[in-house]
Amino acid sequence: MKIYYKTIVGFLLPLGCLVLVSCTNQSTSPRVEDNPPVASRKTEATSVDGQFISWKEHLIDGEEISGVPLSGSDGITMGDLDKDGYPDFVSVHESDVEYDGVADGYIRLAFGSADPDQWELVTLAMGPEAGAAEDTDIADFNGDGWLDIIAACEIEHIIYFQNPGNNIRDGKWERVIPPITANRGSFIRVFFADFNNDGKLEIAAPNKGDQSEVKAAEKNHPISWFEINGDPLDGDSWIEHELTRVIVPENSRPVDLDGDGDLDILGASRGEGRIMWFENLGTDPISFKEHAINAMEDGAPYPITGVNVDFYDFSQDGRLDIVVYQSPDKRKFGWIEQPDNFEKPWIVHPIGHTLPDMLIGVVVADINSDGNPDVMIGTYSGGPRDKDGEDLTVNDRLGRLTWFEHPEDAKGKWMRHDISRRLRGMFDQFVPIDLDNDGDMDFASTRGNSYPYDGVFWLEQIRTNEPTRRFTPAREEESREMGLPTGR
């Protein structure tokens, strides 16, 4: 995920945040003894049976493990690629500490085992064919019973990898960059989906155009789905169908939003601060109808960033609601309630905030085992990406891991449980999974903005009878842990 920056009076600010005083800090930070690092504080979060919840970090992939200089780590997805019964991960890494426009990057595989701390690591692609790799998905694309891989690259194509089946870890994965996607700008958020329920998969992806967000915002770019008419390894088999054109498109998430049994698509425009959905009309050939999603909070429009969203029926009315965060603020978030008529507004119900830290990753999962969906989030730090910024304070935009506890009523007050807050960190996506098979929810994720600490990790949920420190890092030397911002 690339966010572009502009220097203002010696500070780095994300474009679009110039009106936010909290993007920089001019105040004096509290003393450490009055505001201890988040990780070292005693946990107050508890599970449904009264045990205290804390977290332990485990490394899966990174330079210190594999010798591969991973940086700019972004998307991650999970599947059993080798059919051995253990989860495997596909991760993508842009290979940037500064955005230089060079087409390099890594797409990596981590093959799991009975021990969640033992992984076999493989580079699937590197260099130009993995140019600024941003997102990935897994599915059996060619129907041979083995999970294949698709990846979206910001420089500047979609690439498909076909699982060889035999010799999967050492063998050659055949691949193709479809000509219709080559040299097309910045693809992100790519997904497999079967839109007509015929057992054959299609692909959805947005293309935000030029890698520079300033240039990308100068004109509209497509959100598309791709039909495959033949062998997916034959690039000429790929046919693009544009759903719409918007300013800086940033999502194309397949989801059955209207509950009619076929997959619709949730789209988003970062440049316009809005999301929309494309209704699958269930026709042959496949066709979609665009609908606006007009979110309202206290009677006022609520602009939405839709690069990461998740879904759950929070109102228990049989209709999917959507977890979103506010644009351009990206520090407050909530769930929007699906109306009984798509012409009506979607009402915003606040969940919380991470002020002044900028939200990026969000996923719904039951963390405390009470049967209700909680929300895990990660933020996007704004300082240097390869060293700890000496001038940064607790009031600046830092890298935070936090979860929000579902209240008795989803429309009530959610409780925030901060896990870790470092000078550096960018946590784009989370995979909820009980990786150690102990009955509670863990998470796998990637971390960027933190070279040489970028890569893939998993968070083990620890439950104890007495409160303990909230977070135990995997490394002895790390980006410095920080306290909470003043007054937060």
C-alpha positions as CSV (number, residue, x, y, z in Angstrom):
1,M,0.0,0.0,0.0
2,K,1.5,3.3,-1.1
3,I,0.7,6.6,0.6
4,Y,2.4,9.6,-0.9
5,Y,3.9,12.3,1.2
6,K,4.7,16.0,1.1
7,T,7.2,17.9,3.3
8,I,5.6,20.7,5.4
9,V,7.8,22.6,7.8
10,G,10.1,19.7,8.2
11,F,7.5,17.0,8.8
12,L,6.2,14.3,6.5
13,L,2.5,14.5,6.0
14,P,0.3,12.2,3.9
15,L,-1.4,14.1,1.1
16,G,-5.0,14.8,2.1
17,C,-4.1,15.3,5.8
18,L,-3.0,18.9,5.6
19,V,-6.1,20.1,7.5
20,L,-5.4,17.7,10.4
21,V,-3.4,19.3,13.2
22,S,-2.7,15.9,14.6
23,C,-0.6,14.9,11.6
24,T,2.3,16.7,13.3
25,N,3.1,17.5,16.9
26,Q,4.3,20.7,18.5
27,S,3.6,19.8,22.1
28,T,5.8,18.4,24.8
29,S,5.4,14.6,25.3
30,P,4.5,13.3,28.7
31,R,7.2,11.6,30.7
32,V,7.8,7.9,30.0
33,E,7.0,7.0,33.6
34,D,3.7,8.8,33.3
35,N,3.0,7.2,29.9
36,P,4.7,3.8,29.7
37,P,5.0,2.0,26.3
38,V,1.8,0.3,25.3
39,A,3.4,-3.1,25.1
40,S,4.7,-3.1,28.6
41,R,1.4,-2.1,30.2
42,K,-0.6,-4.7,32.1
43,T,-3.4,-6.1,30.0
44,E,-7.0,-5.3,31.0
45,A,-8.6,-7.3,28.3
46,T,-10.3,-10.5,29.3
47,S,-11.9,-13.5,27.6
48,V,-15.4,-14.7,28.2
49,D,-14.2,-17.0,31.0
50,G,-12.4,-14.2,32.8
51,Q,-8.8,-14.9,31.7
52,F,-6.5,-12.1,30.7
53,I,-5.6,-11.7,27.0
54,S,-2.1,-10.7,25.9
55,W,-0.1,-11.2,22.7
56,K,3.2,-12.8,21.7
57,E,4.7,-12.0,18.3
58,H,6.3,-14.8,16.2
59,L,8.3,-14.3,13.0
60,I,7.4,-16.2,9.9
61,D,9.5,-14.5,7.2
62,G,11.9,-11.7,7.0
63,E,15.5,-10.8,6.2
64,E,16.9,-12.1,9.5
65,I,15.3,-15.5,8.8
66,S,15.7,-16.0,5.1
67,G,18.4,-13.5,4.1
68,V,15.9,-12.0,1.6
69,P,15.8,-8.2,2.0
70,L,12.0,-7.9,2.4
71,S,10.6,-4.4,2.7
72,G,7.3,-2.6,2.0
73,S,5.4,-5.7,3.0
74,D,1.7,-5.5,2.1
75,G,-0.9,-8.2,1.3
76,I,-1.2,-11.7,2.7
77,T,-3.5,-14.6,2.1
78,M,-3.8,-18.2,3.3
79,G,-4.5,-21.6,1.8
80,D,-3.2,-25.2,1.9
81,L,-1.1,-25.0,-1.3
82,D,0.5,-28.4,-0.9
83,K,-2.5,-30.3,0.5
84,D,-0.6,-31.4,3.6
85,G,-3.3,-30.2,6.0
86,Y,-1.3,-27.2,7.3
87,P,-1.9,-23.6,6.4
88,D,0.4,-21.9,4.0
89,F,0.8,-18.1,3.4
90,V,1.4,-16.1,0.3
91,S,2.8,-12.6,1.0
92,V,3.8,-9.7,-1.2
93,H,6.5,-7.1,-0.6
94,E,7.0,-3.9,-2.6
95,S,10.8,-3.6,-1.8
96,D,10.6,0.1,-1.0
97,V,11.9,2.2,1.8
98,E,11.6,5.2,-0.5
99,Y,9.3,5.1,-3.5
100,D,11.7,5.1,-6.4
101,G,9.5,3.9,-9.2
102,V,11.7,0.9,-9.8
103,A,9.9,-2.3,-10.7
104,D,11.1,-4.7,-8.0
105,G,9.6,-6.6,-5.2
106,Y,9.0,-10.2,-3.9
107,I,6.1,-12.6,-3.8
108,R,6.9,-15.2,-1.1
109,L,5.5,-18.5,0.0
110,A,5.6,-19.8,3.6
111,F,4.7,-23.5,3.9
112,G,3.4,-24.5,7.3
113,S,3.9,-27.5,9.5
114,A,2.7,-29.1,12.7
115,D,4.8,-26.5,14.5
116,P,3.6,-22.9,13.9
117,D,7.1,-21.7,14.4
118,Q,8.6,-23.9,11.6
119,W,8.1,-22.6,8.1
120,E,9.6,-23.5,4.7
121,L,10.2,-20.3,2.8
122,V,10.2,-20.0,-1.0
123,T,10.5,-17.0,-3.4
124,L,7.7,-17.4,-6.0
125,A,8.7,-14.2,-7.9
126,M,11.0,-11.3,-7.6
127,G,12.2,-8.3,-9.6
128,P,10.1,-6.8,-12.4
129,E,7.5,-9.5,-12.5
130,A,6.8,-8.8,-8.9
131,G,7.1,-5.0,-9.4
132,A,5.8,-3.3,-6.2
133,A,3.6,-6.3,-5.4
134,E,0.6,-5.1,-3.5
135,D,-2.0,-7.8,-3.0
136,T,-2.7,-11.4,-3.6
137,D,-5.4,-14.1,-3.6
138,I,-5.6,-17.9,-3.7
139,A,-8.0,-20.2,-5.5
140,D,-8.1,-23.2,-7.8
141,F,-8.2,-21.1,-11.0
142,N,-7.7,-23.8,-13.6
143,G,-9.9,-26.5,-11.9
144,D,-7.2,-29.1,-11.4
145,G,-7.7,-29.4,-7.7
146,W,-4.6,-27.4,-6.6
147,L,-4.7,-23.8,-5.3
148,D,-3.3,-21.2,-7.7
149,I,-2.2,-17.6,-7.0
150,I,-3.0,-14.2,-8.4
151,A,-1.1,-11.0,-7.5
152,A,-1.6,-7.3,-8.2
153,C,1.5,-5.2,-8.8
154,E,1.6,-1.5,-8.5
155,I,4.4,-1.5,-11.2
156,E,2.4,-2.4,-13.2
157,H,0.4,-5.5,-14.0
158,I,-1.5,-8.6,-12.8
159,I,0.4,-11.9,-12.7
160,Y,-1.1,-15.4,-12.4
161,F,0.8,-18.4,-11.0
162,Q,-0.4,-22.0,-11.7
163,N,0.3,-24.5,-8.9
164,P,2.5,-27.4,-10.4
165,G,0.9,-29.9,-8.0
166,N,3.9,-32.2,-7.8
167,N,7.2,-30.8,-6.5
168,I,5.4,-27.7,-5.4
169,R,8.1,-26.3,-3.2
170,D,11.0,-26.7,-5.6
171,G,9.3,-26.9,-8.9
172,K,8.4,-24.3,-11.5
173,W,5.1,-22.5,-11.1
174,E,4.0,-21.6,-14.7
175,R,3.0,-18.0,-14.8
176,V,1.6,-15.3,-17.1
177,I,1.3,-11.5,-17.1
178,P,-1.8,-11.1,-19.4
179,P,-1.0,-8.5,-22.1
180,I,-4.3,-6.8,-21.3
181,T,-2.9,-5.9,-17.9
182,A,0.8,-5.2,-18.8
183,N,2.2,-1.7,-18.4
184,R,-1.2,-0.5,-17.2
185,G,-0.3,1.5,-14.0
186,S,-1.0,0.4,-10.5
187,F,-3.2,-2.7,-9.8
188,I,-4.2,-3.4,-6.2
189,R,-6.8,-5.5,-4.3
190,V,-7.1,-8.4,-6.8
191,F,-9.6,-11.3,-6.1
192,F,-10.8,-14.6,-7.5
193,A,-14.6,-15.0,-7.8
194,D,-17.2,-17.1,-9.5
195,F,-19.7,-14.5,-10.6
196,N,-22.1,-16.8,-12.5
197,N,-21.8,-19.9,-10.4
198,D,-20.6,-22.0,-13.2
199,G,-17.6,-23.5,-11.4
200,K,-15.2,-21.3,-13.3
201,L,-13.5,-18.4,-11.7
202,E,-13.3,-14.8,-12.8
203,I,-11.0,-12.1,-11.4
204,A,-11.8,-8.6,-10.1
205,A,-9.2,-5.8,-9.6
206,P,-9.0,-2.0,-9.6
207,N,-6.3,0.0,-11.3
208,K,-5.5,3.4,-9.9
209,G,-3.4,4.4,-12.8
210,D,-0.1,6.2,-12.3
211,Q,1.9,5.1,-9.3
212,S,2.0,8.7,-8.2
213,E,-1.2,9.4,-6.4
214,V,-1.1,13.1,-7.4
215,K,-0.9,12.1,-11.1
216,A,-3.4,9.3,-10.6
217,A,-6.0,11.8,-9.3
218,E,-5.8,13.8,-12.5
219,K,-8.2,11.4,-14.3
220,N,-10.5,8.5,-13.7
221,H,-9.3,4.8,-13.8
222,P,-11.2,1.5,-14.0
223,I,-12.6,-1.0,-11.5
224,S,-12.8,-4.1,-13.7
225,W,-13.5,-7.8,-13.7
226,F,-11.7,-10.2,-16.0
227,E,-13.3,-13.1,-17.9
228,I,-11.1,-16.0,-18.9
229,N,-12.1,-17.6,-22.2
230,G,-9.7,-20.5,-22.4
231,D,-6.4,-21.5,-20.7
232,P,-5.6,-18.9,-18.0
233,L,-1.9,-19.3,-18.9
234,D,-2.7,-18.0,-22.3
235,G,-2.6,-14.3,-21.9
236,D,-4.9,-13.8,-24.9
237,S,-7.7,-15.6,-23.0
238,W,-8.2,-12.7,-20.7
239,I,-11.0,-10.3,-21.4
240,E,-11.5,-7.1,-19.4
241,H,-14.9,-5.7,-18.5
242,E,-14.9,-2.3,-16.9
243,L,-17.5,-1.7,-14.1
244,T,-16.9,2.0,-13.7
245,R,-14.1,4.6,-13.7
246,V,-13.4,6.7,-10.6
247,I,-10.6,8.8,-9.2
248,V,-8.0,6.5,-7.5
249,P,-10.0,3.3,-7.3
250,E,-8.9,1.1,-4.4
251,N,-11.1,-2.0,-4.1
252,S,-13.1,-4.6,-6.0
253,R,-14.1,-7.0,-3.1
254,P,-16.4,-9.8,-4.1
255,V,-19.3,-10.2,-1.6
256,D,-22.9,-11.3,-1.7
257,L,-24.1,-8.0,-0.4
258,D,-27.8,-8.4,-1.3
259,G,-28.0,-12.0,-0.1
260,D,-29.4,-13.4,-3.3
261,G,-26.8,-16.2,-3.7
262,D,-24.4,-14.7,-6.2
263,L,-21.3,-12.5,-5.7
264,D,-21.6,-8.8,-6.0
265,I,-18.6,-6.4,-6.0
266,L,-17.8,-3.7,-3.5
267,G,-15.8,-0.9,-5.1
268,A,-14.2,2.3,-3.7
269,S,-12.8,5.6,-4.8
270,R,-10.1,7.1,-2.6
271,G,-10.0,10.2,-4.6
272,E,-13.7,10.9,-4.0
273,G,-14.0,9.5,-0.5
274,R,-16.8,7.1,-1.3
275,I,-17.7,3.4,-1.8
276,M,-20.2,1.8,-4.1
277,W,-21.4,-1.7,-4.9
278,F,-22.1,-3.5,-8.2
279,E,-25.1,-5.7,-8.1
280,N,-24.7,-9.0,-9.9
281,L,-27.8,-9.2,-12.0
282,G,-27.5,-13.0,-12.4
283,T,-27.7,-12.8,-16.2
284,D,-25.9,-14.7,-19.0
285,P,-23.6,-13.1,-20.0
286,I,-22.5,-11.7,-16.6
287,S,-23.6,-8.1,-15.9
288,F,-23.6,-5.7,-13.0
289,K,-25.6,-2.6,-11.9
290,E,-23.9,0.1,-9.9
291,H,-25.4,1.4,-6.7
292,A,-24.2,4.2,-4.5
293,I,-23.6,3.7,-0.8
294,N,-24.5,6.9,0.9
295,A,-23.2,6.7,4.5
296,M,-24.6,9.1,7.0
297,E,-23.6,10.0,10.6
298,D,-25.8,12.2,12.7
299,G,-27.6,13.4,9.6
300,A,-24.4,14.4,7.7
301,P,-22.5,12.6,4.9
302,Y,-19.7,10.3,6.1
303,P,-16.9,10.1,3.5
304,I,-15.4,6.6,3.4
305,T,-12.1,5.1,2.6
306,G,-12.6,1.6,1.2
307,V,-9.2,0.1,0.7
308,N,-9.7,-2.4,3.6
309,V,-13.2,-3.3,4.7
310,D,-14.9,-6.3,6.3
311,F,-18.5,-7.6,6.6
312,Y,-20.8,-8.8,9.3
313,D,-24.5,-8.6,10.2
314,F,-24.0,-6.5,13.3
315,S,-27.7,-5.4,13.4
316,Q,-28.8,-9.1,13.2
317,D,-31.5,-8.2,10.6
318,G,-30.3,-10.7,7.9
319,R,-28.4,-8.1,5.9
320,L,-24.6,-7.7,5.8
321,D,-23.2,-4.5,7.3
322,I,-19.7,-3.1,6.4
323,V,-16.8,-2.1,8.6
324,V,-15.3,1.1,7.1
325,Y,-13.1,3.9,8.1
326,Q,-13.5,7.6,7.5
327,S,-11.8,9.4,4.6
328,P,-9.6,11.5,4.5
329,D,-9.1,11.3,8.3
330,K,-8.5,7.5,8.3
331,R,-8.3,7.6,12.1
332,K,-11.9,7.0,13.0
333,F,-14.0,3.9,12.0
334,G,-17.3,2.2,12.4
335,W,-19.8,0.0,10.8
336,I,-22.4,1.1,8.4
337,E,-25.8,-0.5,8.6
338,Q,-27.3,-1.9,5.4
339,P,-30.8,-0.4,4.9
340,D,-33.9,-2.3,3.9
341,N,-33.9,-0.4,0.7
342,F,-30.7,0.4,-1.2
343,E,-32.0,3.9,-2.0
344,K,-31.9,4.8,1.7
345,P,-28.7,6.0,3.5
346,W,-26.4,3.5,5.3
347,I,-26.3,4.7,8.9
348,V,-22.8,4.9,10.6
349,H,-22.4,3.4,14.0
350,P,-19.0,4.4,15.5
351,I,-16.6,1.7,16.8
352,G,-13.6,3.9,17.8
353,H,-10.5,5.7,16.7
354,T,-6.7,5.4,16.7
355,L,-6.0,9.2,16.8
356,P,-3.5,10.3,15.7
357,D,-2.5,7.0,14.0
358,M,-3.8,6.3,10.5
359,L,-5.9,3.1,10.1
360,I,-5.0,0.7,7.3
361,G,-5.7,-2.9,8.3
362,V,-9.1,-4.1,9.6
363,V,-10.6,-7.6,10.1
364,V,-13.6,-8.9,12.0
365,A,-13.0,-11.9,14.3
366,D,-14.2,-13.2,17.7
367,I,-11.1,-12.5,19.9
368,N,-12.5,-13.0,23.4
369,S,-14.6,-16.1,22.6
370,D,-17.9,-14.6,23.6
371,G,-19.5,-15.4,20.2
372,N,-19.6,-11.7,19.1
373,P,-17.4,-10.3,16.3
374,D,-14.6,-8.0,17.6
375,V,-12.4,-6.0,15.2
376,M,-8.6,-6.2,14.9
377,I,-6.9,-3.1,13.3
378,G,-3.4,-2.0,12.3
379,T,-2.2,1.5,11.6
380,Y,0.3,3.1,9.2
381,S,3.2,5.1,10.6
382,G,4.4,8.3,9.0
383,G,8.0,8.7,9.9
384,P,11.1,7.2,8.2
385,R,10.8,3.7,7.0
386,D,14.3,2.4,7.6
387,K,15.1,4.0,11.0
388,D,13.4,5.4,14.1
389,G,12.7,9.1,13.6
390,E,14.5,10.9,16.4
391,D,12.0,13.8,16.5
392,L,8.9,11.6,16.6
393,T,6.8,11.8,19.8
394,V,3.8,9.9,21.2
395,N,1.6,12.6,19.5
396,D,2.8,11.7,16.0
397,R,1.4,9.1,13.6
398,L,2.9,5.7,14.6
399,G,2.4,2.0,14.0
400,R,-0.2,0.6,16.3
401,L,-1.9,-2.8,16.8
402,T,-5.2,-2.6,18.5
403,W,-8.5,-4.6,18.9
404,F,-11.9,-3.3,19.7
405,E,-14.2,-5.4,21.9
406,H,-17.8,-5.9,20.8
407,P,-20.3,-4.5,23.4
408,E,-23.5,-6.1,24.4
409,D,-25.2,-4.1,21.6
410,A,-23.1,-3.4,18.5
411,K,-24.6,0.1,18.4
412,G,-23.1,0.8,21.9
413,K,-19.7,1.8,23.1
414,W,-16.8,-0.5,21.9
415,M,-13.8,-0.9,24.2
416,R,-10.4,-0.3,22.7
417,H,-7.5,-2.6,23.7
418,D,-4.2,-1.3,22.5
419,I,-1.6,-4.1,22.0
420,S,1.6,-2.4,20.7
421,R,2.6,1.1,19.5
422,R,5.9,1.5,17.7
423,L,7.7,4.3,16.0
424,R,7.5,2.2,12.8
425,G,4.9,-0.1,11.5
426,M,2.4,-0.6,8.7
427,F,-0.1,-3.5,9.1
428,D,-2.1,-3.8,5.9
429,Q,-4.0,-7.0,6.2
430,F,-4.7,-9.7,8.9
431,V,-5.6,-13.4,8.6
432,P,-7.6,-14.6,11.6
433,I,-6.6,-18.2,12.4
434,D,-6.1,-20.3,15.5
435,L,-2.5,-21.1,14.3
436,D,-1.4,-23.0,17.5
437,N,-4.8,-24.9,17.8
438,D,-5.3,-23.9,21.4
439,G,-8.9,-22.8,21.0
440,D,-8.4,-19.0,20.7
441,M,-8.0,-16.6,17.8
442,D,-4.6,-15.7,16.6
443,F,-3.7,-13.5,13.6
444,A,-1.1,-13.6,10.8
445,S,-0.1,-10.4,9.1
446,T,2.6,-8.5,7.3
447,R,4.5,-5.5,8.5
448,G,5.9,-2.7,6.4
449,N,7.5,0.8,7.1
450,S,10.0,-0.9,9.4
451,Y,13.0,-2.1,7.5
452,P,14.9,-4.3,8.5
453,Y,12.0,-5.6,10.5
454,D,9.5,-5.9,7.6
455,G,8.1,-9.3,6.7
456,V,5.5,-11.7,7.9
457,F,4.6,-12.5,11.5
458,W,1.8,-14.1,13.6
459,L,0.3,-12.9,16.8
460,E,-0.3,-15.6,19.4
461,Q,-3.1,-14.9,21.8
462,I,-2.0,-15.7,25.3
463,R,-4.5,-16.3,28.1
464,T,-3.5,-16.1,31.8
465,N,-5.2,-16.1,35.2
466,E,-3.4,-12.9,36.2
467,P,-2.7,-9.8,34.1
468,T,0.6,-9.6,32.3
469,R,2.3,-7.3,29.8
470,R,0.1,-6.7,26.7
471,F,2.7,-7.6,24.0
472,T,5.9,-9.6,23.8
473,P,7.9,-8.8,20.7
474,A,9.8,-11.5,18.7
475,R,13.0,-9.5,18.7
476,E,15.2,-8.1,21.4
477,E,16.2,-5.2,19.2
478,E,13.2,-3.4,17.6
479,S,11.7,-0.1,16.6
480,R,11.0,1.7,19.9
481,E,7.8,1.1,21.7
482,M,5.8,4.2,22.6
483,G,3.1,5.3,24.9
484,L,-0.3,6.6,23.9
485,P,-0.9,10.1,22.6
486,T,-1.6,12.8,25.1
487,G,-5.2,12.7,26.3
488,R,-5.9,9.4,24.5
